[in-house]
Amino acid sequence: MKAEKEEAKKQLEVWLESRLRYNDVPRLREAKEWAAQQKLFLSLKDVREVMRLQDAYMMNMPQQLMPR
């Protein structure tokens, strides 16, 4: 089961990279819909995790305050 999930995440990552190559940045919902169409059975949390690894989404991540 875990191997299937990792393979599904890899497929999503390849799809994201192909979209980003042409400066077409998909939204979270679009990525989730694509995963559902491909029957990858990834949760929204899994899709978000894969998207956060892409540099294009770096500025969308919440910043954490460092304690003083």
N, C-alpha and C positions, 0 to 999 in steps of 0.2 A: 504493500500500500504506500509506504513511504517513497519507494523508488518511482512509483507511478506519479506521485505528487511532484517529485523533483523533476521528472521528465516533462510534466505539464508546465512547471515554472520555466524550464529551459525553452520550451516552445513559445511561451508568452514573451520571454526575454528576446528571442530572435525576432518575433513579430514587432516588438517595440523598437528594436534597433533598426529594422527595415523602415518603419514609419519615420523615425527620427532622422534617418539618413537624408530624407527629402524635406526636412524641416516641417513635418506634419506631426505636431505633438498631440497625441490622443489624450482625452480626459480619462479619468478613472472609470467612469461609467462606460465609455466606449471600450476600454480594455476588458472590463468585466463582461460586456455583451459579446465581444469577440471570443473570449474564453468559453462562454456558454454555447456559442454557435459551434465551436470546435469540440464541444463535449469534454472539456478539460476538468470540470468539476473542481474548480478552485474557488475558495471563499473570497469575499471582498478583502479580507485581511491579507490573504496570500497575494492577491493581485497588487494591493498597495505595497506590500513588502518588495515585490519584484520591481515595481515602478520607482521606489525610493533608491534603488541601486543605480538608476540612470542619472547621468549628470544634468540632463535637461530639467529634472524635477528637484534639483538641489535647493533652489531658492523657495520652493513651496513647502519645504519641511519646517516645522516649528523649531524655533531656536530655543535652546535651554540656557537659563541664566546660570552662570558659574557662581558658586558661593564665595563670599569674600572672607 
